[in-house]
Amino acid sequence: MPTHVVNTHEAKSRLSELIREAEEGTEVIVARNGLPVAKIVAWKAASSARVPGSWSGRVMYGEDVVGSDPDIVAIFDESSDDDAL
């Protein structure tokens, strides 16, 4: 992405042109006393709004989605036995 640095006076004088440059993909940096203070970039439209429930009926899962895993239970039992020592 090309970059264009302008001072504040030039930015005030050529704002419309600098906005067009930003729309075309150029990053426009505004500097005061040689130090960058602002950036003019193209506006990106917001993504479409999320719709609650749009996946309803599309996802299938088993009856026991949070059931115990015997290996995990054994690890917890072992760790609780170690804490008692």
PDB file of N, CA, C and O in Angstrom:
ATOM      1  N   MET A   1       0.855  -1.173   0.000  1.00  0.00           N
ATOM      2  CA  MET A   1       0.000   0.000   0.000  1.00  0.00           C
ATOM      3  C   MET A   1       0.897   1.230   0.000  1.00  0.00           C
ATOM      4  O   MET A   1       1.719   1.401   0.901  1.00  0.00           O
ATOM      5  N   PRO A   2       0.745   2.085  -1.001  1.00  0.00           N
ATOM      6  CA  PRO A   2       1.560   3.298  -1.054  1.00  0.00           C
ATOM      7  C   PRO A   2       1.191   4.264   0.073  1.00  0.00           C
ATOM      8  O   PRO A   2       0.056   4.285   0.548  1.00  0.00           O
ATOM      9  N   THR A   3       2.163   5.049   0.480  1.00  0.00           N
ATOM     10  CA  THR A   3       1.949   6.021   1.552  1.00  0.00           C
ATOM     11  C   THR A   3       2.272   7.410   1.042  1.00  0.00           C
ATOM     12  O   THR A   3       3.243   7.607   0.311  1.00  0.00           O
ATOM     13  N   HIS A   4       1.457   8.366   1.429  1.00  0.00           N
ATOM     14  CA  HIS A   4       1.647   9.764   1.041  1.00  0.00           C
ATOM     15  C   HIS A   4       1.637  10.594   2.319  1.00  0.00           C
ATOM     16  O   HIS A   4       0.649  10.576   3.054  1.00  0.00           O
ATOM     17  N   VAL A   5       2.715  11.320   2.596  1.00  0.00           N
ATOM     18  CA  VAL A   5       2.805  12.151   3.796  1.00  0.00           C
ATOM     19  C   VAL A   5       2.642  13.615   3.391  1.00  0.00           C
ATOM     20  O   VAL A   5       3.316  14.099   2.480  1.00  0.00           O
ATOM     21  N   VAL A   6       1.736  14.313   4.083  1.00  0.00           N
ATOM     22  CA  VAL A   6       1.510  15.738   3.803  1.00  0.00           C
ATOM     23  C   VAL A   6       1.519  16.499   5.120  1.00  0.00           C
ATOM     24  O   VAL A   6       1.235  15.933   6.175  1.00  0.00           O
ATOM     25  N   ASN A   7       1.852  17.801   5.053  1.00  0.00           N
ATOM     26  CA  ASN A   7       1.775  18.613   6.268  1.00  0.00           C
ATOM     27  C   ASN A   7       0.339  19.126   6.438  1.00  0.00           C
ATOM     28  O   ASN A   7      -0.476  19.020   5.522  1.00  0.00           O
ATOM     29  N   THR A   8       0.044  19.673   7.595  1.00  0.00           N
ATOM     30  CA  THR A   8      -1.331  20.079   7.899  1.00  0.00           C
ATOM     31  C   THR A   8      -1.835  21.152   6.933  1.00  0.00           C
ATOM     32  O   THR A   8      -3.002  21.115   6.542  1.00  0.00           O
ATOM     33  N   HIS A   9      -0.999  22.093   6.543  1.00  0.00           N
ATOM     34  CA  HIS A   9      -1.431  23.148   5.621  1.00  0.00           C
ATOM     35  C   HIS A   9      -1.832  22.546   4.274  1.00  0.00           C
ATOM     36  O   HIS A   9      -2.865  22.901   3.706  1.00  0.00           O
ATOM     37  N   GLU A  10      -1.004  21.633   3.776  1.00  0.00           N
ATOM     38  CA  GLU A  10      -1.318  20.981   2.501  1.00  0.00           C
ATOM     39  C   GLU A  10      -2.581  20.135   2.624  1.00  0.00           C
ATOM     40  O   GLU A  10      -3.389  20.086   1.697  1.00  0.00           O
ATOM     41  N   ALA A  11      -2.751  19.475   3.753  1.00  0.00           N
ATOM     42  CA  ALA A  11      -3.943  18.646   3.968  1.00  0.00           C
ATOM     43  C   ALA A  11      -5.204  19.504   3.940  1.00  0.00           C
ATOM     44  O   ALA A  11      -6.212  19.103   3.358  1.00  0.00           O
ATOM     45  N   LYS A  12      -5.158  20.685   4.567  1.00  0.00           N
ATOM     46  CA  LYS A  12      -6.325  21.573   4.550  1.00  0.00           C
ATOM     47  C   LYS A  12      -6.623  22.044   3.136  1.00  0.00           C
ATOM     48  O   LYS A  12      -7.786  22.139   2.743  1.00  0.00           O
ATOM     49  N   SER A  13      -5.585  22.337   2.374  1.00  0.00           N
ATOM     50  CA  SER A  13      -5.765  22.861   1.024  1.00  0.00           C
ATOM     51  C   SER A  13      -6.231  21.797   0.037  1.00  0.00           C
ATOM     52  O   SER A  13      -6.953  22.114  -0.908  1.00  0.00           O
ATOM     53  N   ARG A  14      -5.834  20.542   0.236  1.00  0.00           N
ATOM     54  CA  ARG A  14      -6.096  19.481  -0.744  1.00  0.00           C
ATOM     55  C   ARG A  14      -6.916  18.335  -0.170  1.00  0.00           C
ATOM     56  O   ARG A  14      -6.778  17.203  -0.634  1.00  0.00           O
ATOM     57  N   LEU A  15      -7.763  18.586   0.818  1.00  0.00           N
ATOM     58  CA  LEU A  15      -8.467  17.518   1.510  1.00  0.00           C
ATOM     59  C   LEU A  15      -9.257  16.616   0.564  1.00  0.00           C
ATOM     60  O   LEU A  15      -9.167  15.393   0.667  1.00  0.00           O
ATOM     61  N   SER A  16     -10.021  17.192  -0.345  1.00  0.00           N
ATOM     62  CA  SER A  16     -10.827  16.377  -1.268  1.00  0.00           C
ATOM     63  C   SER A  16      -9.948  15.437  -2.085  1.00  0.00           C
ATOM     64  O   SER A  16     -10.286  14.266  -2.260  1.00  0.00           O
ATOM     65  N   GLU A  17      -8.845  15.934  -2.575  1.00  0.00           N
ATOM     66  CA  GLU A  17      -7.918  15.118  -3.365  1.00  0.00           C
ATOM     67  C   GLU A  17      -7.300  14.006  -2.506  1.00  0.00           C
ATOM     68  O   GLU A  17      -7.146  12.876  -2.969  1.00  0.00           O
ATOM     69  N   LEU A  18      -6.951  14.326  -1.269  1.00  0.00           N
ATOM     70  CA  LEU A  18      -6.360  13.328  -0.376  1.00  0.00           C
ATOM     71  C   LEU A  18      -7.378  12.242  -0.021  1.00  0.00           C
ATOM     72  O   LEU A  18      -7.018  11.073   0.119  1.00  0.00           O
ATOM     73  N   ILE A  19      -8.630  12.625   0.121  1.00  0.00           N
ATOM     74  CA  ILE A  19      -9.683  11.634   0.385  1.00  0.00           C
ATOM     75  C   ILE A  19      -9.818  10.691  -0.809  1.00  0.00           C
ATOM     76  O   ILE A  19      -9.975   9.484  -0.624  1.00  0.00           O
ATOM     77  N   ARG A  20      -9.761  11.218  -2.018  1.00  0.00           N
ATOM     78  CA  ARG A  20      -9.819  10.374  -3.207  1.00  0.00           C
ATOM     79  C   ARG A  20      -8.649   9.391  -3.239  1.00  0.00           C
ATOM     80  O   ARG A  20      -8.814   8.223  -3.591  1.00  0.00           O
ATOM     81  N   GLU A  21      -7.467   9.883  -2.867  1.00  0.00           N
ATOM     82  CA  GLU A  21      -6.291   9.011  -2.825  1.00  0.00           C
ATOM     83  C   GLU A  21      -6.513   7.864  -1.827  1.00  0.00           C
ATOM     84  O   GLU A  21      -6.187   6.711  -2.107  1.00  0.00           O
ATOM     85  N   ALA A  22      -7.071   8.203  -0.669  1.00  0.00           N
ATOM     86  CA  ALA A  22      -7.339   7.179   0.344  1.00  0.00           C
ATOM     87  C   ALA A  22      -8.339   6.154  -0.177  1.00  0.00           C
ATOM     88  O   ALA A  22      -8.188   4.957   0.068  1.00  0.00           O
ATOM     89  N   GLU A  23      -9.360   6.620  -0.897  1.00  0.00           N
ATOM     90  CA  GLU A  23     -10.351   5.704  -1.472  1.00  0.00           C
ATOM     91  C   GLU A  23      -9.714   4.741  -2.466  1.00  0.00           C
ATOM     92  O   GLU A  23     -10.174   3.612  -2.632  1.00  0.00           O
ATOM     93  N   GLU A  24      -8.659   5.192  -3.121  1.00  0.00           N
ATOM     94  CA  GLU A  24      -7.971   4.369  -4.119  1.00  0.00           C
ATOM     95  C   GLU A  24      -6.928   3.447  -3.491  1.00  0.00           C
ATOM     96  O   GLU A  24      -6.282   2.671  -4.195  1.00  0.00           O
ATOM     97  N   GLY A  25      -6.764   3.530  -2.166  1.00  0.00           N
ATOM     98  CA  GLY A  25      -5.855   2.617  -1.480  1.00  0.00           C
ATOM     99  C   GLY A  25      -4.572   3.225  -0.959  1.00  0.00           C
ATOM    100  O   GLY A  25      -3.773   2.524  -0.340  1.00  0.00           O
ATOM    101  N   THR A  26      -4.350   4.499  -1.189  1.00  0.00           N
ATOM    102  CA  THR A  26      -3.157   5.146  -0.678  1.00  0.00           C
ATOM    103  C   THR A  26      -3.365   5.524   0.789  1.00  0.00           C
ATOM    104  O   THR A  26      -4.405   6.069   1.156  1.00  0.00           O
ATOM    105  N   GLU A  27      -2.370   5.231   1.617  1.00  0.00           N
ATOM    106  CA  GLU A  27      -2.428   5.632   3.016  1.00  0.00           C
ATOM    107  C   GLU A  27      -1.910   7.069   3.093  1.00  0.00           C
ATOM    108  O   GLU A  27      -0.764   7.333   2.728  1.00  0.00           O
ATOM    109  N   VAL A  28      -2.735   7.985   3.559  1.00  0.00           N
ATOM    110  CA  VAL A  28      -2.356   9.389   3.626  1.00  0.00           C
ATOM    111  C   VAL A  28      -2.069   9.736   5.088  1.00  0.00           C
ATOM    112  O   VAL A  28      -2.942   9.618   5.947  1.00  0.00           O
ATOM    113  N   ILE A  29      -0.836  10.166   5.356  1.00  0.00           N
ATOM    114  CA  ILE A  29      -0.416  10.543   6.698  1.00  0.00           C
ATOM    115  C   ILE A  29      -0.330  12.058   6.760  1.00  0.00           C
ATOM    116  O   ILE A  29       0.280  12.690   5.898  1.00  0.00           O
ATOM    117  N   VAL A  30      -0.950  12.644   7.795  1.00  0.00           N
ATOM    118  CA  VAL A  30      -0.876  14.093   8.008  1.00  0.00           C
ATOM    119  C   VAL A  30       0.134  14.334   9.119  1.00  0.00           C
ATOM    120  O   VAL A  30       0.045  13.741  10.195  1.00  0.00           O
ATOM    121  N   ALA A  31       1.099  15.214   8.846  1.00  0.00           N
ATOM    122  CA  ALA A  31       2.167  15.485   9.810  1.00  0.00           C
ATOM    123  C   ALA A  31       2.156  16.953  10.230  1.00  0.00           C
ATOM    124  O   ALA A  31       1.834  17.847   9.447  1.00  0.00           O
ATOM    125  N   ARG A  32       2.516  17.165  11.481  1.00  0.00           N
ATOM    126  CA  ARG A  32       2.679  18.526  12.000  1.00  0.00           C
ATOM    127  C   ARG A  32       4.118  18.631  12.483  1.00  0.00           C
ATOM    128  O   ARG A  32       4.566  17.819  13.294  1.00  0.00           O
ATOM    129  N   ASN A  33       4.843  19.630  11.986  1.00  0.00           N
ATOM    130  CA  ASN A  33       6.257  19.810  12.313  1.00  0.00           C
ATOM    131  C   ASN A  33       7.064  18.546  12.034  1.00  0.00           C
ATOM    132  O   ASN A  33       7.992  18.212  12.771  1.00  0.00           O
ATOM    133  N   GLY A  34       6.697  17.852  10.963  1.00  0.00           N
ATOM    134  CA  GLY A  34       7.424  16.659  10.557  1.00  0.00           C
ATOM    135  C   GLY A  34       7.061  15.390  11.311  1.00  0.00           C
ATOM    136  O   GLY A  34       7.607  14.327  11.014  1.00  0.00           O
ATOM    137  N   LEU A  35       6.147  15.471  12.286  1.00  0.00           N
ATOM    138  CA  LEU A  35       5.755  14.295  13.057  1.00  0.00           C
ATOM    139  C   LEU A  35       4.345  13.858  12.672  1.00  0.00           C
ATOM    140  O   LEU A  35       3.434  14.686  12.652  1.00  0.00           O
ATOM    141  N   PRO A  36       4.145  12.582  12.368  1.00  0.00           N
ATOM    142  CA  PRO A  36       2.816  12.095  12.007  1.00  0.00           C
ATOM    143  C   PRO A  36       1.820  12.309  13.147  1.00  0.00           C
ATOM    144  O   PRO A  36       2.114  12.001  14.302  1.00  0.00           O
ATOM    145  N   VAL A  37       0.634  12.842  12.813  1.00  0.00           N
ATOM    146  CA  VAL A  37      -0.398  13.083  13.839  1.00  0.00           C
ATOM    147  C   VAL A  37      -1.744  12.481  13.462  1.00  0.00           C
ATOM    148  O   VAL A  37      -2.601  12.315  14.330  1.00  0.00           O
ATOM    149  N   ALA A  38      -1.955  12.147  12.185  1.00  0.00           N
ATOM    150  CA  ALA A  38      -3.246  11.605  11.770  1.00  0.00           C
ATOM    151  C   ALA A  38      -3.059  10.792  10.496  1.00  0.00           C
ATOM    152  O   ALA A  38      -2.071  10.933   9.775  1.00  0.00           O
ATOM    153  N   LYS A  39      -4.051   9.932  10.244  1.00  0.00           N
ATOM    154  CA  LYS A  39      -4.022   9.111   9.041  1.00  0.00           C
ATOM    155  C   LYS A  39      -5.392   9.206   8.377  1.00  0.00           C
ATOM    156  O   LYS A  39      -6.420   9.113   9.048  1.00  0.00           O
ATOM    157  N   ILE A  40      -5.403   9.389   7.071  1.00  0.00           N
ATOM    158  CA  ILE A  40      -6.650   9.386   6.306  1.00  0.00           C
ATOM    159  C   ILE A  40      -6.712   8.049   5.590  1.00  0.00           C
ATOM    160  O   ILE A  40      -5.850   7.730   4.771  1.00  0.00           O
ATOM    161  N   VAL A  41      -7.737   7.270   5.904  1.00  0.00           N
ATOM    162  CA  VAL A  41      -7.906   5.955   5.285  1.00  0.00           C
ATOM    163  C   VAL A  41      -9.326   5.835   4.749  1.00  0.00           C
ATOM    164  O   VAL A  41     -10.228   6.548   5.189  1.00  0.00           O
ATOM    165  N   ALA A  42      -9.516   4.936   3.805  1.00  0.00           N
ATOM    166  CA  ALA A  42     -10.844   4.716   3.241  1.00  0.00           C
ATOM    167  C   ALA A  42     -11.753   4.089   4.292  1.00  0.00           C
ATOM    168  O   ALA A  42     -11.303   3.291   5.114  1.00  0.00           O
ATOM    169  N   TRP A  43     -13.024   4.449   4.264  1.00  0.00           N
ATOM    170  CA  TRP A  43     -14.018   3.902   5.186  1.00  0.00           C
ATOM    171  C   TRP A  43     -14.410   2.515   4.713  1.00  0.00           C
ATOM    172  O   TRP A  43     -14.724   2.317   3.539  1.00  0.00           O
ATOM    173  N   LYS A  44     -14.392   1.550   5.631  1.00  0.00           N
ATOM    174  CA  LYS A  44     -14.820   0.195   5.299  1.00  0.00           C
ATOM    175  C   LYS A  44     -16.221   0.004   5.850  1.00  0.00           C
ATOM    176  O   LYS A  44     -16.478   0.247   7.029  1.00  0.00           O
ATOM    177  N   ALA A  45     -17.118  -0.431   4.989  1.00  0.00           N
ATOM    178  CA  ALA A  45     -18.499  -0.645   5.416  1.00  0.00           C
ATOM    179  C   ALA A  45     -18.548  -1.751   6.468  1.00  0.00           C
ATOM    180  O   ALA A  45     -17.795  -2.723   6.404  1.00  0.00           O
ATOM    181  N   ALA A  46     -19.434  -1.586   7.420  1.00  0.00           N
ATOM    182  CA  ALA A  46     -19.588  -2.586   8.466  1.00  0.00           C
ATOM    183  C   ALA A  46     -20.105  -3.885   7.867  1.00  0.00           C
ATOM    184  O   ALA A  46     -20.858  -3.879   6.893  1.00  0.00           O
ATOM    185  N   SER A  47     -19.691  -4.994   8.461  1.00  0.00           N
ATOM    186  CA  SER A  47     -20.187  -6.279   7.970  1.00  0.00           C
ATOM    187  C   SER A  47     -21.664  -6.409   8.329  1.00  0.00           C
ATOM    188  O   SER A  47     -22.183  -5.689   9.182  1.00  0.00           O
ATOM    189  N   SER A  48     -22.311  -7.329   7.669  1.00  0.00           N
ATOM    190  CA  SER A  48     -23.744  -7.494   7.901  1.00  0.00           C
ATOM    191  C   SER A  48     -23.999  -7.885   9.350  1.00  0.00           C
ATOM    192  O   SER A  48     -23.170  -8.530   9.991  1.00  0.00           O
ATOM    193  N   ALA A  49     -25.151  -7.485   9.849  1.00  0.00           N
ATOM    194  CA  ALA A  49     -25.515  -7.754  11.232  1.00  0.00           C
ATOM    195  C   ALA A  49     -25.719  -9.253  11.439  1.00  0.00           C
ATOM    196  O   ALA A  49     -26.228  -9.956  10.566  1.00  0.00           O
ATOM    197  N   ARG A  50     -25.311  -9.717  12.607  1.00  0.00           N
ATOM    198  CA  ARG A  50     -25.503 -11.123  12.931  1.00  0.00           C
ATOM    199  C   ARG A  50     -26.964 -11.372  13.273  1.00  0.00           C
ATOM    200  O   ARG A  50     -27.616 -10.540  13.903  1.00  0.00           O
ATOM    201  N   VAL A  51     -27.462 -12.509  12.860  1.00  0.00           N
ATOM    202  CA  VAL A  51     -28.853 -12.870  13.110  1.00  0.00           C
ATOM    203  C   VAL A  51     -28.871 -14.007  14.131  1.00  0.00           C
ATOM    204  O   VAL A  51     -28.424 -15.112  13.825  1.00  0.00           O
ATOM    205  N   PRO A  52     -29.379 -13.753  15.340  1.00  0.00           N
ATOM    206  CA  PRO A  52     -29.431 -14.822  16.335  1.00  0.00           C
ATOM    207  C   PRO A  52     -30.285 -15.988  15.839  1.00  0.00           C
ATOM    208  O   PRO A  52     -31.356 -15.794  15.265  1.00  0.00           O
ATOM    209  N   GLY A  53     -29.790 -17.194  16.072  1.00  0.00           N
ATOM    210  CA  GLY A  53     -30.548 -18.379  15.698  1.00  0.00           C
ATOM    211  C   GLY A  53     -30.396 -18.807  14.256  1.00  0.00           C
ATOM    212  O   GLY A  53     -31.108 -19.709  13.815  1.00  0.00           O
ATOM    213  N   SER A  54     -29.502 -18.202  13.506  1.00  0.00           N
ATOM    214  CA  SER A  54     -29.382 -18.550  12.092  1.00  0.00           C
ATOM    215  C   SER A  54     -28.855 -19.972  11.874  1.00  0.00           C
ATOM    216  O   SER A  54     -29.039 -20.530  10.792  1.00  0.00           O
ATOM    217  N   TRP A  55     -28.207 -20.567  12.874  1.00  0.00           N
ATOM    218  CA  TRP A  55     -27.733 -21.949  12.769  1.00  0.00           C
ATOM    219  C   TRP A  55     -28.713 -22.930  13.405  1.00  0.00           C
ATOM    220  O   TRP A  55     -28.421 -24.123  13.491  1.00  0.00           O
ATOM    221  N   SER A  56     -29.849 -22.455  13.841  1.00  0.00           N
ATOM    222  CA  SER A  56     -30.838 -23.314  14.491  1.00  0.00           C
ATOM    223  C   SER A  56     -31.245 -24.454  13.560  1.00  0.00           C
ATOM    224  O   SER A  56     -31.624 -24.229  12.411  1.00  0.00           O
ATOM    225  N   GLY A  57     -31.160 -25.691  14.082  1.00  0.00           N
ATOM    226  CA  GLY A  57     -31.533 -26.849  13.304  1.00  0.00           C
ATOM    227  C   GLY A  57     -30.462 -27.374  12.376  1.00  0.00           C
ATOM    228  O   GLY A  57     -30.674 -28.401  11.731  1.00  0.00           O
ATOM    229  N   ARG A  58     -29.321 -26.714  12.280  1.00  0.00           N
ATOM    230  CA  ARG A  58     -28.258 -27.142  11.376  1.00  0.00           C
ATOM    231  C   ARG A  58     -27.165 -27.945  12.077  1.00  0.00           C
ATOM    232  O   ARG A  58     -26.422 -28.680  11.427  1.00  0.00           O
ATOM    233  N   VAL A  59     -27.065 -27.809  13.383  1.00  0.00           N
ATOM    234  CA  VAL A  59     -26.006 -28.472  14.125  1.00  0.00           C
ATOM    235  C   VAL A  59     -26.588 -29.660  14.872  1.00  0.00           C
ATOM    236  O   VAL A  59     -27.549 -29.516  15.628  1.00  0.00           O
ATOM    237  N   MET A  60     -26.013 -30.819  14.664  1.00  0.00           N
ATOM    238  CA  MET A  60     -26.486 -32.032  15.337  1.00  0.00           C
ATOM    239  C   MET A  60     -25.451 -32.454  16.370  1.00  0.00           C
ATOM    240  O   MET A  60     -24.248 -32.343  16.137  1.00  0.00           O
ATOM    241  N   TYR A  61     -25.923 -32.933  17.504  1.00  0.00           N
ATOM    242  CA  TYR A  61     -25.024 -33.424  18.542  1.00  0.00           C
ATOM    243  C   TYR A  61     -25.734 -34.534  19.305  1.00  0.00           C
ATOM    244  O   TYR A  61     -26.960 -34.643  19.280  1.00  0.00           O
ATOM    245  N   GLY A  62     -24.933 -35.357  19.987  1.00  0.00           N
ATOM    246  CA  GLY A  62     -25.476 -36.483  20.733  1.00  0.00           C
ATOM    247  C   GLY A  62     -26.176 -36.032  21.995  1.00  0.00           C
ATOM    248  O   GLY A  62     -26.144 -34.858  22.364  1.00  0.00           O
ATOM    249  N   GLU A  63     -26.810 -36.992  22.648  1.00  0.00           N
ATOM    250  CA  GLU A  63     -27.565 -36.701  23.865  1.00  0.00           C
ATOM    251  C   GLU A  63     -26.668 -36.219  25.001  1.00  0.00           C
ATOM    252  O   GLU A  63     -27.037 -35.301  25.733  1.00  0.00           O
ATOM    253  N   ASP A  64     -25.488 -36.834  25.153  1.00  0.00           N
ATOM    254  CA  ASP A  64     -24.620 -36.544  26.295  1.00  0.00           C
ATOM    255  C   ASP A  64     -23.420 -35.707  25.836  1.00  0.00           C
ATOM    256  O   ASP A  64     -22.327 -36.246  25.656  1.00  0.00           O
ATOM    257  N   VAL A  65     -23.611 -34.403  25.647  1.00  0.00           N
ATOM    258  CA  VAL A  65     -22.533 -33.557  25.148  1.00  0.00           C
ATOM    259  C   VAL A  65     -21.544 -33.166  26.237  1.00  0.00           C
ATOM    260  O   VAL A  65     -20.427 -32.752  25.927  1.00  0.00           O
ATOM    261  N   VAL A  66     -21.923 -33.285  27.496  1.00  0.00           N
ATOM    262  CA  VAL A  66     -21.018 -32.902  28.580  1.00  0.00           C
ATOM    263  C   VAL A  66     -20.766 -34.068  29.538  1.00  0.00           C
ATOM    264  O   VAL A  66     -20.490 -33.859  30.719  1.00  0.00           O
ATOM    265  N   GLY A  67     -20.859 -35.265  29.034  1.00  0.00           N
ATOM    266  CA  GLY A  67     -20.664 -36.449  29.879  1.00  0.00           C
ATOM    267  C   GLY A  67     -19.234 -36.574  30.359  1.00  0.00           C
ATOM    268  O   GLY A  67     -18.328 -35.931  29.830  1.00  0.00           O
ATOM    269  N   SER A  68     -19.042 -37.410  31.370  1.00  0.00           N
ATOM    270  CA  SER A  68     -17.725 -37.610  31.958  1.00  0.00           C
ATOM    271  C   SER A  68     -16.877 -38.537  31.100  1.00  0.00           C
ATOM    272  O   SER A  68     -17.367 -39.522  30.548  1.00  0.00           O
ATOM    273  N   ASP A  69     -15.623 -38.209  31.004  1.00  0.00           N
ATOM    274  CA  ASP A  69     -14.649 -39.056  30.334  1.00  0.00           C
ATOM    275  C   ASP A  69     -13.946 -39.848  31.437  1.00  0.00           C
ATOM    276  O   ASP A  69     -13.365 -39.244  32.339  1.00  0.00           O
ATOM    277  N   PRO A  70     -13.982 -41.178  31.391  1.00  0.00           N
ATOM    278  CA  PRO A  70     -13.393 -41.973  32.473  1.00  0.00           C
ATOM    279  C   PRO A  70     -11.916 -41.672  32.723  1.00  0.00           C
ATOM    280  O   PRO A  70     -11.467 -41.715  33.868  1.00  0.00           O
ATOM    281  N   ASP A  71     -11.156 -41.368  31.674  1.00  0.00           N
ATOM    282  CA  ASP A  71      -9.735 -41.046  31.853  1.00  0.00           C
ATOM    283  C   ASP A  71      -9.560 -39.739  32.626  1.00  0.00           C
ATOM    284  O   ASP A  71      -8.690 -39.639  33.491  1.00  0.00           O
ATOM    285  N   ILE A  72     -10.375 -38.749  32.317  1.00  0.00           N
ATOM    286  CA  ILE A  72     -10.296 -37.461  33.005  1.00  0.00           C
ATOM    287  C   ILE A  72     -10.719 -37.623  34.463  1.00  0.00           C
ATOM    288  O   ILE A  72     -10.092 -37.055  35.358  1.00  0.00           O
ATOM    289  N   VAL A  73     -11.772 -38.391  34.705  1.00  0.00           N
ATOM    290  CA  VAL A  73     -12.224 -38.624  36.077  1.00  0.00           C
ATOM    291  C   VAL A  73     -11.119 -39.296  36.879  1.00  0.00           C
ATOM    292  O   VAL A  73     -10.898 -38.940  38.036  1.00  0.00           O
ATOM    293  N   ALA A  74     -10.413 -40.272  36.279  1.00  0.00           N
ATOM    294  CA  ALA A  74      -9.318 -40.959  36.969  1.00  0.00           C
ATOM    295  C   ALA A  74      -8.199 -39.983  37.315  1.00  0.00           C
ATOM    296  O   ALA A  74      -7.630 -40.060  38.404  1.00  0.00           O
ATOM    297  N   ILE A  75      -7.877 -39.074  36.412  1.00  0.00           N
ATOM    298  CA  ILE A  75      -6.828 -38.084  36.679  1.00  0.00           C
ATOM    299  C   ILE A  75      -7.232 -37.188  37.843  1.00  0.00           C
ATOM    300  O   ILE A  75      -6.408 -36.906  38.712  1.00  0.00           O
ATOM    301  N   PHE A  76      -8.476 -36.738  37.879  1.00  0.00           N
ATOM    302  CA  PHE A  76      -8.947 -35.905  38.994  1.00  0.00           C
ATOM    303  C   PHE A  76      -8.908 -36.687  40.306  1.00  0.00           C
ATOM    304  O   PHE A  76      -8.508 -36.151  41.340  1.00  0.00           O
ATOM    305  N   ASP A  77      -9.324 -37.956  40.263  1.00  0.00           N
ATOM    306  CA  ASP A  77      -9.305 -38.777  41.480  1.00  0.00           C
ATOM    307  C   ASP A  77      -7.888 -38.945  42.003  1.00  0.00           C
ATOM    308  O   ASP A  77      -7.650 -38.861  43.208  1.00  0.00           O
ATOM    309  N   GLU A  78      -6.945 -39.181  41.093  1.00  0.00           N
ATOM    310  CA  GLU A  78      -5.544 -39.325  41.493  1.00  0.00           C
ATOM    311  C   GLU A  78      -5.022 -38.037  42.111  1.00  0.00           C
ATOM    312  O   GLU A  78      -4.319 -38.080  43.121  1.00  0.00           O
ATOM    313  N   SER A  79      -5.355 -36.887  41.519  1.00  0.00           N
ATOM    314  CA  SER A  79      -4.851 -35.616  42.043  1.00  0.00           C
ATOM    315  C   SER A  79      -5.460 -35.309  43.406  1.00  0.00           C
ATOM    316  O   SER A  79      -4.798 -34.710  44.254  1.00  0.00           O
ATOM    317  N   SER A  80      -6.704 -35.708  43.629  1.00  0.00           N
ATOM    318  CA  SER A  80      -7.306 -35.449  44.944  1.00  0.00           C
ATOM    319  C   SER A  80      -6.699 -36.358  45.995  1.00  0.00           C
ATOM    320  O   SER A  80      -6.588 -35.959  47.154  1.00  0.00           O
ATOM    321  N   ASP A  81      -6.292 -37.598  45.618  1.00  0.00           N
ATOM    322  CA  ASP A  81      -5.613 -38.504  46.533  1.00  0.00           C
ATOM    323  C   ASP A  81      -4.252 -37.945  46.915  1.00  0.00           C
ATOM    324  O   ASP A  81      -3.836 -38.063  48.068  1.00  0.00           O
ATOM    325  N   ASP A  82      -3.541 -37.325  45.946  1.00  0.00           N
ATOM    326  CA  ASP A  82      -2.233 -36.747  46.213  1.00  0.00           C
ATOM    327  C   ASP A  82      -2.341 -35.567  47.179  1.00  0.00           C
ATOM    328  O   ASP A  82      -1.462 -35.374  48.019  1.00  0.00           O
ATOM    329  N   ASP A  83      -3.419 -34.774  47.066  1.00  0.00           N
ATOM    330  CA  ASP A  83      -3.593 -33.597  47.935  1.00  0.00           C
ATOM    331  C   ASP A  83      -3.813 -34.006  49.384  1.00  0.00           C
ATOM    332  O   ASP A  83      -3.490 -33.249  50.300  1.00  0.00           O
ATOM    333  N   ALA A  84      -4.361 -35.199  49.596  1.00  0.00           N
ATOM    334  CA  ALA A  84      -4.651 -35.653  50.950  1.00  0.00           C
ATOM    335  C   ALA A  84      -3.386 -36.021  51.710  1.00  0.00           C
ATOM    336  O   ALA A  84      -3.395 -36.061  52.940  1.00  0.00           O
ATOM    337  N   LEU A  85      -2.300 -36.290  50.997  1.00  0.00           N
ATOM    338  CA  LEU A  85      -1.044 -36.687  51.651  1.00  0.00           C
ATOM    339  C   LEU A  85      -0.393 -35.577  52.346  1.00  0.00           C
ATOM    340  O   LEU A  85       0.669 -35.759  52.942  1.00  0.00           O
TER     341      LEU A  85
END
